[in-house]
């Protein structure tokens, strides 16, 4: 009897141990599966607020910034901070082919300088700059000037926008065939001119997988090997120039041809451009870019002069956009300079108006928050 009870007790213990082993195995498998699911959810970011917000931007980034990594290194950081010093330049030249010779006169406002602080996410830059003269309060003429420029650079496409308005502050920079020595009225103030212009344009980079505009102008990639590309663009701009010739110095006014006694010129420019751009990697982390895009513009214009109010005109004229940049970028820190020059030309028989804009930027910055 005792032997039977002992065997029964041992059997029950064995069953309990077996059941415990089976339960432990099942629980361990469940823990392992749950752990794997948790890791999977962590890797994919399911349920993450950041992913839901950033994923649309990442998709756009992939569409517009596909690259060949043998030529271009993608940016390893999400954010950047940059300090910039910029110099802005404008020039207007009017001329007429008279019976004796070509008479012309050139004006430009005082070149102004700005400082600005910018922040960026990948290929998007935002910031603000202010005139140094306004900070120091050294010249009231800057209060009548407004300038804004936006350039968006991606691997495939780019976008340019500008707005400029100058009410006064122009100076006479040169003149020709007025029978007066150049030095007499050189850099003389001229308050008879005010200008207003704005424009927007876009362009396509053909060799966008091997050539990088962002490497030269927005520091969001690194060009590893030299490469170039053809670029095709389309632009729209409007320009308005008011010219009160009666405020010229009396000797210049006396010799001014009637055809240059203009009250107002306004024209709209529809432009198609085609050119070439090249990134030269001349040393480690060092890049030089040059971009030249001649453009053919269809212009519709209206003008008023002392002689008559001209009718609306249409014509084909040549424009030009030039970019150049020099950059040192080791992916974490960067320093560089860039120049963007735009020239627009308005012509009619024996008369021309050329307005040019330029911006020189010198900057230093750093990237942070690794991807």
Beta strands, then each sheet from edge to edge (+ up, - down):
strand 1: 72-74
strand 2: 77-97
strand 3: 102-109
strand 4: 112-121
strand 5: 124-131
strand 6: 145-153
strand 7: 157-166
strand 8: 170-176
strand 9: 188-190
strand 10: 193-205
strand 11: 221-223
strand 12: 227-243
strand 13: 262-283
strand 14: 286-305
strand 15: 313-329
strand 16: 333-348
strand 17: 351-370
sheet 1: 1+ 11-
sheet 2: 5+ 4- 2+ 3- 8+ 9-
sheet 3: 5+ 4- 2+ 17- 16+ 15- 14+ 13- 12+ 10- 7+ 6-
end
